[in-house]
C-alpha cells in the first residue's frame, strides 16, 4: 500500500473524480494525479488538508498505520 493507493481508495469511496477532489482540496488535478500514481508527494500543508478532508490521520495516509 502506498500514499497514492490510499488516496485513490478514499476518493473512490466518496465517489469523487480527480477533478472534483482537487477542486475541494484547492489543488490542481495534475498534482492530485501525480500523488495518486506516486510520482510526487504532497507538502506537509497539503497532506494535512487531505487528512482533514477525509477525517483520517496523516499516518494513515502515509501507510504508517491501518487505523
BELTACOR-V320628 format. One record per pair of residues at least 6 apart in sequence whose ideal C-beta (glycine too) atoms are under 7 Angstrom apart, sorted by the first residue. I is the first residue (numbers start at 1). GAP is how many residues later the second one is. Records with the same first field share a line. If there is no record, write none. Layout:
I=GAP ; GAP
This chain:
1=62
2=36 ; 61
3=32 ; 35 ; 38 ; 58 ; 59 ; 60
4=31 ; 32 ; 33 ; 34
6=55 ; 57
7=28 ; 29
8=28
10=44
11=10
18=11 ; 14 ; 15
19=10
21=11
22=6 ; 7 ; 10
24=29
25=24 ; 25 ; 28
27=19
31=9
34=6
35=6 ; 7
42=8
47=11 ; 14
48=10
50=11
51=6 ; 7 ; 10
57=8
59=6
60=7
